[in-house]
Amino acid sequence: MQTLKFICLLFIGLTFFIGCSGNNANLKNLSQGESRAIQQELLDNWSGYDISYNDVVIVFDPKDDDKKILVYNFWSTIKDQESMTQLVNGTNKPPNRRSNLVWGEPIRGIWVNNQLYGYISHQRGELINAQIVDENTVRLIHTQGAFPYRW
């Protein structure tokens, strides 16, 4: 009986270890000063990015490189200045969204092998991961946080 319990625990542990050790991109926090400078850059040059968002996450994927950040199909996109302004001001919340996006949150860079793929801003407590799909593509995975979190 002890052997069976040990084998089951070993299997669960190995499964967890293998599942968590995949090819993940690095999400690096920027300093407060860097974050503000990047936010201003993103606002001023929004048309140079493919911008996707859901209720609590915004992703900025530069158009001028061969790298791509994949998000789920149900995420919204920004196509014009008015939509970008509404997103930043929090005035574009559709009725089915659970909360407004917080533009003032710190910006994080998405990095793979010391190459920047883009930027992400999200509310605190949201669980964000970026998995490497191939040498030019990462897939952003967002799991909504189910607990209060403070930075």
Protein Blocks (a to p, Z undefined) as FASTA:
>chain_A
ZZmmmmmmmmmmmmmmmmmmmccdddddddfklmmmmmmmmmmmmmmpccdddfkbccdd
dfkbcbdcdddfkbccdfbfklmmmmmnopaccfkbcbdcdfkbccddddeehiafbdcd
ddehiacddddfblmbccddddddfbdcdZZ
